[in-house]
Structures are given as C-alpha cells and as structure tokens.
Amino acid sequence: MTLLFVFDMDDVLYDYDWRRRMEGLVELTGVPFAELRRRWWHDEGEFAAEAGGFPDADSYHRAALAAFGAEVSVEDWISNRRHAMTPFPDSFAAVARARELGAVSLLTNNGPLVHAHLATLAHELVDLFEPDDLRTSSFYGARKPDPLVFERMLESYRADPRDVFFADDLPENVASAAGLGITAHHFTDPAGLRAAIEDFAASRG
C-alpha cells in the first residue's frame, strides 16, 4: 500500500492574490479590470481552460490574447502570475513530510499554460514533487469541484481512495473529494495541514 497525498496550490501552498494578478494584466494589456473579467474569466475562457477545453499551452495563449485584443508574451504572463503568489514555507514543510510517508501530487484548478510552466511558476515545488506529479486540472480534463477530476486522478495513479489524502482551501472541493471516499482536509493553516497528514498516515498504518 502506497499512500498518495494530493495538494491544491493556490491558497494552500501559496497565498494567491488574484486581484494583484489582474492588476498586472491591466498594465500589460491596457484593458480595464472589469473588461478583462468579461472577456476571459467565464465558462468559455479561463474556466473552460481549467477543465481541459484547450489542448495545449499555445492554443490557450492564442485564445486569451485574442479575447484581450493585446499581446502578452508567455514570459510576461508567467512572471505576472508568479508576482501574485507568496510562498507558504510551512506548507512546503508539510508536503515534505507527506513525501516521507508516501507519494505526493499537485492538483490545482489551472489551464494548460500554467501546467506547462509550473516548474518556473512554482519553482519551490520542484524539490518536493516529481516533474510528472505537478499537475493542473486541465491535465485531467475536468476542474474541481467536478467529481470527474478526482475520479481521473485516482485512475491515473491507480489509487484506492482509502489511501488518498487531499487538501484544498475551498469547502466544495473538499466535499467533492470526500464524496468519493478520499480523506479530504479543508486547509486553513499549515499547522492544521501537518496534523491532518500525520493523522491520515497513522490511520492507514
């Protein structure tokens, strides 16, 4: 039996300031905040991307720029995204502990451009996760809280849900995972995450 520990990224491993990211995109594109939301942050844009609606990073990038009516390089896109992320070192320590107890994987609601550049965007994770285990929801073709994303994650790892631990900051994502028999932890602080990891491992020992 190998335990699998799965972690959300934004607001679990990093403090993610979406508004700061959007302010950066306003500067890069010249498009006002509300208009950026209207053009891209909806079910045919960003949310579709998170659910696997674009086959690769290039198609996502082209579609987003077409919606914006502006040019933003991939490098600037990733740098701006990174600028909105502040690491939680104690959460990284919790992941390191989980890796001592089993395998670890990332599951973050993001599209294929983020997936392709996670090693740059979230470079602190490179020493904690194997490269193939840094995954966005787009990798699975579904986004949280859709149970399908968890079903495909379990299938990908050939994991029994009883042997899987999942941590997320959003209650609806936690509830969805728990509905499949996964031990799901609602993240509020790194200390609670570390304790939940230890409790889960002890319960499966």
Z-matrix of the N, CA and C atoms (Angstrom, degrees):
N
C 1 1.454
C 2 1.528 1 109.59
N 3 1.324 2 116.76 1 123.07
C 4 1.455 3 122.25 2 174.57
C 5 1.522 4 108.72 3 -111.64
N 6 1.296 5 116.81 4 124.52
C 7 1.451 6 120.58 5 177.15
C 8 1.524 7 109.69 6 -77.42
N 9 1.323 8 115.53 7 145.60
C 10 1.456 9 121.66 8 178.06
C 11 1.520 10 108.88 9 -122.63
N 12 1.321 11 116.23 10 125.01
C 13 1.462 12 123.09 11 179.70
C 14 1.525 13 108.17 12 -111.21
N 15 1.319 14 116.22 13 121.29
C 16 1.462 15 122.09 14 -174.83
C 17 1.525 16 108.55 15 -116.74
N 18 1.330 17 115.80 16 132.63
C 19 1.467 18 120.76 17 -173.84
C 20 1.522 19 111.11 18 -126.06
N 21 1.328 20 115.28 19 135.49
C 22 1.451 21 121.11 20 164.66
C 23 1.530 22 107.71 21 -67.86
N 24 1.324 23 116.92 22 161.46
C 25 1.467 24 120.32 23 179.57
C 26 1.524 25 112.30 24 -101.16
N 27 1.330 26 116.23 25 -61.10
C 28 1.464 27 120.81 26 -173.99
C 29 1.518 28 111.18 27 -72.45
N 30 1.325 29 114.92 28 126.59
C 31 1.466 30 123.95 29 -179.73
C 32 1.517 31 113.49 30 67.76
N 33 1.336 32 116.10 31 18.64
C 34 1.468 33 122.76 32 169.21
C 35 1.527 34 108.95 33 -127.95
N 36 1.317 35 116.48 34 -54.45
C 37 1.464 36 121.31 35 176.88
C 38 1.530 37 112.07 36 -97.18
N 39 1.325 38 115.25 37 -23.10
C 40 1.463 39 121.92 38 176.76
C 41 1.523 40 109.15 39 -136.77
N 42 1.318 41 115.94 40 147.07
C 43 1.453 42 120.88 41 165.79
C 44 1.525 43 106.45 42 -78.41
N 45 1.328 44 116.37 43 117.02
C 46 1.459 45 121.21 44 -175.97
C 47 1.515 46 109.78 45 -108.75
N 48 1.321 47 116.58 46 118.51
C 49 1.461 48 122.92 47 -179.55
C 50 1.530 49 108.57 48 -103.02
N 51 1.338 50 115.68 49 90.80
C 52 1.457 51 120.95 50 -176.59
C 53 1.522 52 111.27 51 -61.33
N 54 1.315 53 117.47 52 -38.52
C 55 1.458 54 119.87 53 -179.62
C 56 1.535 55 110.24 54 -63.79
N 57 1.317 56 117.15 55 -38.43
C 58 1.469 57 119.51 56 177.45
C 59 1.526 58 110.64 57 -63.75
N 60 1.321 59 116.15 58 -39.45
C 61 1.463 60 119.79 59 176.52
C 62 1.526 61 110.40 60 -61.27
N 63 1.325 62 116.64 61 -45.19
C 64 1.456 63 120.58 62 -178.98
C 65 1.531 64 111.16 63 -64.25
N 66 1.328 65 117.08 64 -38.47
C 67 1.464 66 119.86 65 177.26
C 68 1.524 67 110.69 66 -62.23
N 69 1.337 68 115.98 67 -36.68
C 70 1.461 69 119.47 68 175.87
C 71 1.515 70 112.14 69 -65.60
N 72 1.343 71 116.74 70 -39.59
C 73 1.457 72 119.95 71 177.85
C 74 1.524 73 111.73 72 -67.49
N 75 1.323 74 116.97 73 -33.11
C 76 1.465 75 120.13 74 174.82
C 77 1.534 76 109.19 75 -59.16
N 78 1.326 77 116.98 76 -44.77
C 79 1.468 78 120.90 77 179.53
C 80 1.529 79 111.18 78 -65.34
N 81 1.329 80 116.90 79 -39.14
C 82 1.458 81 120.48 80 -176.85
C 83 1.527 82 112.96 81 -73.07
N 84 1.331 83 116.06 82 -33.90
C 85 1.464 84 120.06 83 -173.55
C 86 1.527 85 114.15 84 -103.48
N 87 1.333 86 117.09 85 -24.80
C 88 1.446 87 120.55 86 -172.11
C 89 1.519 88 113.61 87 77.17
N 90 1.333 89 116.63 88 8.65
C 91 1.466 90 121.77 89 -179.82
C 92 1.522 91 108.68 90 -96.35
N 93 1.330 92 119.38 91 131.07
C 94 1.468 93 120.84 92 -178.64
C 95 1.523 94 112.61 93 -61.20
N 96 1.327 95 114.34 94 154.85
C 97 1.470 96 122.50 95 -175.79
C 98 1.524 97 112.00 96 -51.42
N 99 1.331 98 117.01 97 -55.13
C 100 1.464 99 120.87 98 -176.33
C 101 1.523 100 111.30 99 -62.03
N 102 1.323 101 116.65 100 -34.64
C 103 1.459 102 120.38 101 179.97
C 104 1.521 103 111.33 102 -71.69
N 105 1.332 104 117.98 103 -36.37
C 106 1.468 105 120.90 104 174.25
C 107 1.524 106 110.37 105 -59.11
N 108 1.314 107 116.14 106 -45.42
C 109 1.471 108 120.04 107 178.51
C 110 1.521 109 110.08 108 -60.29
N 111 1.306 110 116.71 109 -45.15
C 112 1.468 111 119.92 110 -177.00
C 113 1.526 112 111.24 111 -64.93
N 114 1.312 113 117.06 112 -37.01
C 115 1.463 114 120.15 113 -174.92
C 116 1.526 115 113.51 114 -79.45
N 117 1.358 116 117.57 115 -28.16
C 118 1.480 117 117.15 116 -169.79
C 119 1.523 118 114.79 117 -133.73
N 120 1.307 119 119.10 118 -32.64
C 121 1.466 120 119.44 119 -174.92
C 122 1.531 121 110.34 120 -88.83
N 123 1.357 122 113.70 121 76.07
C 124 1.460 123 121.35 122 -178.28
C 125 1.526 124 107.97 123 -155.83
N 126 1.326 125 116.47 124 -176.32
C 127 1.464 126 121.49 125 -171.59
C 128 1.525 127 113.88 126 -69.98
N 129 1.322 128 118.40 127 -17.81
C 130 1.463 129 120.22 128 177.18
C 131 1.532 130 112.23 129 -99.09
N 132 1.324 131 115.98 130 -7.11
C 133 1.457 132 120.49 131 -178.75
C 134 1.515 133 112.11 132 -111.92
N 135 1.330 134 115.51 133 -108.88
C 136 1.464 135 120.33 134 -174.26
C 137 1.520 136 112.80 135 -59.81
N 138 1.328 137 117.01 136 -40.89
C 139 1.459 138 118.88 137 -177.10
C 140 1.531 139 111.29 138 -69.66
N 141 1.332 140 116.30 139 -34.41
C 142 1.464 141 119.48 140 173.45
C 143 1.523 142 110.50 141 -64.61
N 144 1.334 143 116.43 142 -40.20
C 145 1.467 144 120.13 143 178.99
C 146 1.519 145 111.04 144 -61.13
N 147 1.324 146 116.46 145 -42.35
C 148 1.464 147 120.08 146 179.26
C 149 1.522 148 111.84 147 -62.87
N 150 1.334 149 116.36 148 -26.29
C 151 1.463 150 121.24 149 -178.65
C 152 1.523 151 112.56 150 -96.09
N 153 1.331 152 116.97 151 13.76
C 154 1.460 153 120.79 152 176.72
C 155 1.509 154 114.35 153 86.72
N 156 1.336 155 117.27 154 19.83
C 157 1.452 156 120.49 155 -176.69
C 158 1.509 157 115.51 156 -74.55
N 159 1.324 158 117.93 157 -9.88
C 160 1.467 159 122.30 158 176.30
C 161 1.527 160 107.74 159 -122.11
N 162 1.338 161 117.85 160 132.78
C 163 1.467 162 119.50 161 -170.61
C 164 1.521 163 115.14 162 -71.37
N 165 1.330 164 117.25 163 -22.39
C 166 1.461 165 118.49 164 -177.35
C 167 1.526 166 110.00 165 -158.95
N 168 1.325 167 115.16 166 175.14
C 169 1.460 168 121.04 167 -176.39
C 170 1.521 169 111.88 168 -63.45
N 171 1.332 170 117.75 169 -38.45
C 172 1.468 171 120.36 170 -177.67
C 173 1.525 172 111.52 171 -65.44
N 174 1.331 173 117.21 172 -42.99
C 175 1.461 174 119.60 173 -179.18
C 176 1.521 175 110.85 174 -66.56
N 177 1.330 176 116.20 175 -37.52
C 178 1.464 177 120.23 176 175.55
C 179 1.528 178 110.62 177 -61.81
N 180 1.320 179 116.00 178 -48.05
C 181 1.466 180 121.27 179 -177.28
C 182 1.530 181 110.53 180 -60.77
N 183 1.320 182 116.87 181 -45.02
C 184 1.467 183 120.31 182 -180.00
C 185 1.524 184 111.42 183 -62.88
N 186 1.322 185 116.59 184 -42.17
C 187 1.463 186 120.37 185 -178.37
C 188 1.524 187 111.31 186 -66.57
N 189 1.334 188 116.86 187 -41.68
C 190 1.458 189 120.25 188 179.72
C 191 1.527 190 110.94 189 -64.36
N 192 1.323 191 116.82 190 -43.49
C 193 1.462 192 119.53 191 -179.54
C 194 1.523 193 111.52 192 -67.61
N 195 1.318 194 116.55 193 -35.50
C 196 1.463 195 119.46 194 176.15
C 197 1.524 196 110.46 195 -63.46
N 198 1.332 197 115.97 196 -40.19
C 199 1.466 198 119.90 197 178.30
C 200 1.524 199 111.15 198 -66.45
N 201 1.313 200 116.76 199 -38.74
C 202 1.463 201 120.86 200 -179.61
C 203 1.523 202 112.13 201 -74.54
N 204 1.340 203 116.62 202 -29.18
C 205 1.455 204 119.74 203 -172.24
C 206 1.509 205 111.97 204 68.34
N 207 1.330 206 116.44 205 34.65
C 208 1.466 207 121.73 206 -177.44
C 209 1.516 208 109.29 207 -150.17
N 210 1.316 209 115.88 208 161.87
C 211 1.457 210 121.69 209 178.15
C 212 1.526 211 109.94 210 -103.12
N 213 1.320 212 116.28 211 126.66
C 214 1.466 213 122.82 212 174.04
C 215 1.522 214 106.65 213 -136.21
N 216 1.303 215 118.26 214 122.90
C 217 1.459 216 120.64 215 -179.41
C 218 1.523 217 110.18 216 -68.41
N 219 1.321 218 115.41 217 157.63
C 220 1.466 219 120.06 218 175.57
C 221 1.519 220 110.04 219 -58.06
N 222 1.335 221 116.43 220 -40.99
C 223 1.462 222 120.27 221 -178.70
C 224 1.524 223 111.09 222 -61.47
N 225 1.325 224 116.92 223 -43.24
C 226 1.464 225 120.30 224 179.13
C 227 1.529 226 111.07 225 -69.47
N 228 1.319 227 116.60 226 -36.66
C 229 1.469 228 120.81 227 177.90
C 230 1.526 229 110.15 228 -60.03
N 231 1.323 230 116.40 229 -48.94
C 232 1.461 231 120.77 230 -178.10
C 233 1.523 232 110.62 231 -68.78
N 234 1.325 233 117.76 232 -41.26
C 235 1.460 234 120.92 233 179.32
C 236 1.522 235 110.50 234 -61.92
N 237 1.308 236 117.00 235 -41.71
C 238 1.462 237 120.58 236 179.46
C 239 1.525 238 110.88 237 -65.40
N 240 1.330 239 116.48 238 -41.47
C 241 1.468 240 120.88 239 177.37
C 242 1.526 241 110.30 240 -61.80
N 243 1.306 242 116.33 241 -44.19
C 244 1.459 243 121.93 242 179.80
C 245 1.531 244 110.74 243 -62.57
N 246 1.314 245 116.81 244 -36.80
C 247 1.463 246 121.69 245 -178.41
C 248 1.526 247 111.67 246 -62.23
N 249 1.317 248 116.80 247 -21.31
C 250 1.469 249 121.73 248 -179.61
C 251 1.522 250 112.66 249 -92.56
N 252 1.335 251 117.50 250 5.98
C 253 1.466 252 122.03 251 -175.50
C 254 1.531 253 110.53 252 -117.13
N 255 1.336 254 116.07 253 128.63
C 256 1.458 255 121.66 254 176.06
C 257 1.526 256 108.66 255 -117.15
N 258 1.327 257 119.08 256 121.66
C 259 1.465 258 120.86 257 -175.74
C 260 1.528 259 112.74 258 -62.85
N 261 1.333 260 114.42 259 146.77
C 262 1.455 261 123.11 260 170.01
C 263 1.543 262 107.66 261 -105.92
N 264 1.332 263 119.53 262 90.77
C 265 1.468 264 120.02 263 -176.50
C 266 1.525 265 113.83 264 -56.47
N 267 1.317 266 118.01 265 -36.08
C 268 1.466 267 119.51 266 -179.72
C 269 1.520 268 111.61 267 -68.49
N 270 1.319 269 117.40 268 -29.67
C 271 1.463 270 119.59 269 173.57
C 272 1.523 271 110.63 270 -69.44
N 273 1.335 272 116.85 271 -37.80
C 274 1.465 273 119.54 272 175.64
C 275 1.531 274 110.36 273 -60.85
N 276 1.323 275 116.09 274 -39.32
C 277 1.462 276 119.75 275 178.07
C 278 1.520 277 110.82 276 -63.49
N 279 1.323 278 116.97 277 -36.40
C 280 1.464 279 120.16 278 177.58
C 281 1.527 280 110.55 279 -65.81
N 282 1.330 281 117.23 280 -39.73
C 283 1.462 282 120.62 281 176.64
C 284 1.530 283 110.36 282 -63.83
N 285 1.326 284 116.28 283 -41.83
C 286 1.465 285 119.88 284 178.50
C 287 1.520 286 110.69 285 -59.80
N 288 1.320 287 116.83 286 -40.07
C 289 1.467 288 120.47 287 177.02
C 290 1.528 289 110.36 288 -65.36
N 291 1.323 290 117.26 289 -42.35
C 292 1.461 291 120.45 290 178.27
C 293 1.523 292 111.11 291 -60.20
N 294 1.327 293 116.00 292 -37.65
C 295 1.465 294 119.66 293 -180.00
C 296 1.532 295 110.77 294 -65.45
N 297 1.319 296 117.80 295 -29.26
C 298 1.470 297 120.30 296 174.54
C 299 1.526 298 111.54 297 -68.33
N 300 1.322 299 115.69 298 -25.05
C 301 1.465 300 121.02 299 -174.90
C 302 1.519 301 113.24 300 -97.84
N 303 1.314 302 117.66 301 -15.04
C 304 1.464 303 120.89 302 -177.69
C 305 1.517 304 110.92 303 -179.93
N 306 1.316 305 116.02 304 -152.65
C 307 1.466 306 122.25 305 176.94
C 308 1.528 307 109.13 306 -95.98
N 309 1.329 308 116.35 307 155.11
C 310 1.463 309 120.60 308 179.84
C 311 1.527 310 109.41 309 -127.82
N 312 1.340 311 115.13 310 147.81
C 313 1.456 312 121.28 311 179.48
C 314 1.518 313 109.24 312 -145.19
N 315 1.323 314 116.01 313 154.43
C 316 1.460 315 122.30 314 176.57
C 317 1.523 316 109.02 315 -104.24
N 318 1.327 317 116.47 316 141.36
C 319 1.465 318 121.84 317 173.23
C 320 1.519 319 108.26 318 -141.96
N 321 1.327 320 115.61 319 98.75
C 322 1.457 321 122.25 320 -176.64
C 323 1.522 322 109.78 321 -121.79
N 324 1.321 323 117.26 322 136.71
C 325 1.463 324 121.15 323 175.32
C 326 1.519 325 109.56 324 -69.43
N 327 1.318 326 115.28 325 96.57
C 328 1.461 327 122.04 326 177.99
C 329 1.518 328 108.67 327 -155.23
N 330 1.332 329 115.07 328 162.52
C 331 1.449 330 120.87 329 -177.19
C 332 1.518 331 113.83 330 -90.03
N 333 1.340 332 116.58 331 -173.94
C 334 1.473 333 120.53 332 -172.35
C 335 1.524 334 114.37 333 -70.11
N 336 1.339 335 118.15 334 -23.50
C 337 1.466 336 118.46 335 177.42
C 338 1.522 337 110.32 336 -68.65
N 339 1.314 338 116.87 337 -44.26
C 340 1.465 339 120.14 338 175.18
C 341 1.523 340 110.12 339 -63.45
N 342 1.338 341 117.00 340 -43.17
C 343 1.468 342 120.10 341 179.60
C 344 1.524 343 111.11 342 -55.86
N 345 1.326 344 116.22 343 -44.21
C 346 1.462 345 120.46 344 -176.49
C 347 1.521 346 112.80 345 -68.40
N 348 1.335 347 116.85 346 -21.28
C 349 1.465 348 119.92 347 -173.50
C 350 1.530 349 112.54 348 -122.11
N 351 1.318 350 117.56 349 22.13
C 352 1.466 351 119.43 350 -178.55
C 353 1.524 352 112.28 351 -60.80
N 354 1.299 353 117.59 352 -34.87
C 355 1.464 354 119.93 353 -178.53
C 356 1.519 355 112.07 354 -64.98
N 357 1.320 356 117.13 355 -25.94
C 358 1.471 357 121.87 356 175.15
C 359 1.515 358 111.07 357 -89.51
N 360 1.322 359 114.84 358 -48.23
C 361 1.457 360 120.94 359 -176.70
C 362 1.520 361 112.00 360 -61.02
N 363 1.316 362 116.31 361 -43.61
C 364 1.463 363 122.61 362 -177.37
C 365 1.528 364 108.25 363 -122.55
N 366 1.322 365 115.38 364 60.55
C 367 1.469 366 119.77 365 -170.44
C 368 1.524 367 113.24 366 -64.54
N 369 1.327 368 117.59 367 -20.90
C 370 1.473 369 119.75 368 177.17
C 371 1.517 370 111.85 369 -64.58
N 372 1.337 371 116.45 370 -20.91
C 373 1.467 372 120.04 371 -176.40
C 374 1.526 373 112.98 372 -82.98
N 375 1.323 374 116.68 373 -13.12
C 376 1.461 375 119.94 374 -175.00
C 377 1.531 376 111.75 375 -60.24
N 378 1.320 377 117.17 376 -36.21
C 379 1.460 378 120.71 377 -179.62
C 380 1.530 379 112.66 378 -83.16
N 381 1.323 380 116.75 379 -7.20
C 382 1.472 381 121.03 380 -177.46
C 383 1.523 382 113.00 381 -103.74
N 384 1.325 383 116.93 382 -30.30
C 385 1.459 384 122.57 383 -176.47
C 386 1.526 385 110.28 384 -120.99
N 387 1.322 386 116.20 385 145.96
C 388 1.454 387 119.39 386 168.98
C 389 1.527 388 108.28 387 -67.25
N 390 1.335 389 118.40 388 148.96
C 391 1.473 390 119.99 389 -176.44
C 392 1.523 391 113.89 390 -53.14
N 393 1.320 392 117.60 391 -41.69
C 394 1.463 393 120.75 392 -177.68
C 395 1.525 394 112.59 393 -71.89
N 396 1.322 395 117.04 394 -10.33
C 397 1.466 396 120.75 395 -178.26
C 398 1.521 397 112.75 396 -98.73
N 399 1.330 398 117.44 397 2.15
C 400 1.463 399 121.67 398 173.12
C 401 1.528 400 107.00 399 -90.09
N 402 1.328 401 116.27 400 98.36
C 403 1.464 402 120.95 401 -169.30
C 404 1.528 403 111.80 402 -128.51
N 405 1.327 404 114.57 403 140.86
C 406 1.457 405 120.88 404 170.27
C 407 1.524 406 108.91 405 -99.51
N 408 1.325 407 115.33 406 168.13
C 409 1.466 408 119.72 407 177.73
C 410 1.521 409 111.46 408 -60.58
N 411 1.335 410 117.87 409 -31.68
C 412 1.465 411 120.59 410 -179.89
C 413 1.525 412 111.80 411 -59.67
N 414 1.313 413 117.11 412 -28.47
C 415 1.467 414 121.78 413 176.97
C 416 1.522 415 110.91 414 -59.08
N 417 1.334 416 116.51 415 -34.61
C 418 1.461 417 122.07 416 -177.23
C 419 1.527 418 112.86 417 -94.78
N 420 1.337 419 117.75 418 -8.44
C 421 1.448 420 119.80 419 179.18
C 422 1.507 421 114.21 420 73.77
N 423 1.315 422 117.15 421 25.56
C 424 1.466 423 123.01 422 176.96
C 425 1.516 424 107.24 423 -161.15
N 426 1.328 425 115.98 424 155.54
C 427 1.462 426 119.84 425 -178.75
C 428 1.529 427 110.19 426 -120.67
N 429 1.313 428 114.47 427 147.71
C 430 1.466 429 119.63 428 174.83
C 431 1.523 430 109.49 429 -61.60
N 432 1.329 431 119.09 430 141.27
C 433 1.467 432 128.30 431 9.97
C 434 1.529 433 115.93 432 -94.31
N 435 1.315 434 118.91 433 15.77
C 436 1.465 435 120.29 434 177.85
C 437 1.529 436 109.43 435 -55.26
N 438 1.332 437 118.79 436 123.28
C 439 1.472 438 119.77 437 179.40
C 440 1.520 439 113.18 438 -56.63
N 441 1.348 440 116.96 439 -24.24
C 442 1.457 441 120.10 440 -178.50
C 443 1.522 442 112.31 441 -57.33
N 444 1.334 443 117.86 442 -35.82
C 445 1.461 444 119.47 443 -178.65
C 446 1.526 445 110.34 444 -65.59
N 447 1.321 446 117.39 445 -35.93
C 448 1.463 447 120.39 446 178.32
C 449 1.533 448 111.03 447 -75.18
N 450 1.321 449 116.27 448 -36.55
C 451 1.462 450 119.30 449 177.26
C 452 1.528 451 110.47 450 -61.85
N 453 1.324 452 116.34 451 -42.93
C 454 1.459 453 119.71 452 179.90
C 455 1.517 454 112.22 453 -71.19
N 456 1.315 455 116.95 454 -32.66
C 457 1.462 456 120.04 455 174.98
C 458 1.525 457 109.85 456 -63.68
N 459 1.332 458 117.18 457 -45.89
C 460 1.463 459 120.44 458 178.64
C 461 1.524 460 110.79 459 -60.98
N 462 1.321 461 116.25 460 -42.28
C 463 1.469 462 120.22 461 179.58
C 464 1.522 463 111.04 462 -64.73
N 465 1.333 464 116.57 463 -41.96
C 466 1.457 465 120.35 464 -178.64
C 467 1.521 466 111.93 465 -60.76
N 468 1.326 467 115.77 466 -39.58
C 469 1.466 468 120.48 467 -178.72
C 470 1.526 469 112.50 468 -93.52
N 471 1.329 470 117.16 469 -0.33
C 472 1.464 471 121.82 470 -175.88
C 473 1.526 472 110.56 471 49.66
N 474 1.320 473 113.23 472 46.87
C 475 1.469 474 120.32 473 -173.02
C 476 1.521 475 111.17 474 -104.93
N 477 1.309 476 115.01 475 141.01
C 478 1.457 477 122.15 476 169.82
C 479 1.526 478 107.18 477 -77.87
N 480 1.330 479 118.62 478 129.11
C 481 1.469 480 118.57 479 -178.77
C 482 1.519 481 114.00 480 -56.11
N 483 1.329 482 117.22 481 -25.59
C 484 1.469 483 119.99 482 178.99
C 485 1.529 484 111.59 483 -66.88
N 486 1.334 485 116.16 484 -19.85
C 487 1.465 486 120.95 485 -178.25
C 488 1.529 487 112.69 486 -101.49
N 489 1.337 488 116.15 487 13.00
C 490 1.467 489 120.48 488 -174.37
C 491 1.527 490 110.22 489 -118.43
N 492 1.317 491 114.58 490 134.67
C 493 1.464 492 124.00 491 175.48
C 494 1.518 493 107.68 492 -114.71
N 495 1.320 494 117.28 493 136.14
C 496 1.463 495 121.81 494 -179.19
C 497 1.520 496 109.67 495 -133.50
N 498 1.323 497 117.08 496 134.21
C 499 1.472 498 122.73 497 179.35
C 500 1.516 499 109.98 498 -122.76
N 501 1.345 500 115.72 499 131.63
C 502 1.457 501 121.78 500 -179.46
C 503 1.522 502 108.17 501 -151.09
N 504 1.335 503 116.07 502 154.15
C 505 1.464 504 119.45 503 -179.91
C 506 1.523 505 113.42 504 -87.69
N 507 1.338 506 118.25 505 -12.06
C 508 1.457 507 121.28 506 -176.79
C 509 1.530 508 111.01 507 -101.85
N 510 1.333 509 118.01 508 123.60
C 511 1.468 510 120.78 509 -177.03
C 512 1.523 511 113.50 510 -56.89
N 513 1.331 512 117.82 511 -35.78
C 514 1.466 513 119.15 512 -177.93
C 515 1.527 514 111.72 513 -67.39
N 516 1.319 515 117.49 514 -31.99
C 517 1.466 516 120.38 515 176.65
C 518 1.523 517 110.86 516 -72.72
N 519 1.310 518 115.95 517 -39.51
C 520 1.465 519 121.26 518 176.64
C 521 1.523 520 110.34 519 -61.66
N 522 1.319 521 116.38 520 -44.89
C 523 1.465 522 120.55 521 -178.95
C 524 1.525 523 111.41 522 -64.45
N 525 1.321 524 117.05 523 -39.02
C 526 1.457 525 120.47 524 179.69
C 527 1.522 526 111.44 525 -63.41
N 528 1.330 527 116.68 526 -45.15
C 529 1.462 528 120.23 527 178.07
C 530 1.522 529 111.18 528 -64.20
N 531 1.312 530 116.13 529 -43.65
C 532 1.471 531 120.33 530 -179.65
C 533 1.520 532 111.47 531 -61.98
N 534 1.323 533 116.61 532 -31.45
C 535 1.457 534 120.41 533 179.36
C 536 1.517 535 113.53 534 -64.34
N 537 1.327 536 116.81 535 -17.98
C 538 1.461 537 121.72 536 177.24
C 539 1.522 538 112.23 537 -98.44
N 540 1.319 539 116.67 538 5.20
C 541 1.455 540 120.16 539 179.13
C 542 1.508 541 114.72 540 91.98
N 543 1.325 542 117.37 541 5.49
C 544 1.462 543 122.17 542 175.80
C 545 1.528 544 108.84 543 -77.81
N 546 1.321 545 116.82 544 140.94
C 547 1.460 546 120.32 545 172.59
C 548 1.519 547 107.72 546 -75.51
N 549 1.333 548 115.97 547 111.96
C 550 1.464 549 120.72 548 -171.29
C 551 1.522 550 110.14 549 -116.08
N 552 1.311 551 114.50 550 131.81
C 553 1.469 552 121.99 551 -176.82
C 554 1.515 553 110.25 552 -113.71
N 555 1.333 554 116.21 553 127.48
C 556 1.464 555 120.77 554 174.62
C 557 1.519 556 108.47 555 -83.56
N 558 1.324 557 116.36 556 110.02
C 559 1.460 558 121.66 557 -176.61
C 560 1.525 559 110.86 558 -73.66
N 561 1.314 560 114.89 559 128.49
C 562 1.468 561 121.28 560 169.97
C 563 1.514 562 111.61 561 -126.95
N 564 1.336 563 117.70 562 -26.50
C 565 1.464 564 121.00 563 178.18
C 566 1.525 565 109.03 564 -161.27
N 567 1.337 566 117.34 565 156.19
C 568 1.465 567 120.37 566 -177.34
C 569 1.527 568 114.06 567 -61.16
N 570 1.328 569 117.63 568 -35.92
C 571 1.469 570 119.37 569 -179.99
C 572 1.525 571 110.68 570 -62.21
N 573 1.321 572 116.41 571 -42.46
C 574 1.457 573 119.90 572 177.56
C 575 1.508 574 111.84 573 -64.96
N 576 1.331 575 117.19 574 -36.23
C 577 1.460 576 121.19 575 176.98
C 578 1.519 577 111.01 576 -63.26
N 579 1.315 578 116.53 577 -46.39
C 580 1.474 579 120.34 578 179.76
C 581 1.524 580 110.53 579 -60.89
N 582 1.328 581 117.20 580 -43.26
C 583 1.461 582 120.51 581 179.92
C 584 1.522 583 111.03 582 -64.27
N 585 1.330 584 117.22 583 -40.03
C 586 1.466 585 120.55 584 -179.62
C 587 1.525 586 111.17 585 -66.56
N 588 1.320 587 116.78 586 -36.89
C 589 1.472 588 120.70 587 176.16
C 590 1.519 589 110.50 588 -62.48
N 591 1.307 590 116.70 589 -46.38
C 592 1.467 591 120.58 590 -180.00
C 593 1.524 592 110.60 591 -63.54
N 594 1.318 593 117.28 592 -42.15
C 595 1.471 594 120.44 593 -179.41
C 596 1.533 595 110.95 594 -64.15
N 597 1.317 596 116.12 595 -42.25
C 598 1.458 597 120.11 596 179.46
C 599 1.530 598 110.62 597 -63.03
N 600 1.303 599 116.65 598 -48.04
C 601 1.471 600 120.09 599 -179.54
C 602 1.517 601 110.82 600 -60.59
N 603 1.324 602 117.18 601 -41.90
C 604 1.460 603 120.25 602 179.30
C 605 1.522 604 111.49 603 -64.64
N 606 1.331 605 116.74 604 -36.16
C 607 1.470 606 120.25 605 -179.00
C 608 1.519 607 111.97 606 -70.32
N 609 1.349 608 117.22 607 -23.48
C 610 1.461 609 120.67 608 -178.91
C 611 1.518 610 112.50 609 -103.48
N 612 1.334 611 115.85 610 3.46
C 613 1.453 612 119.68 611 -177.86
C 614 1.520 613 113.95 612 -75.47
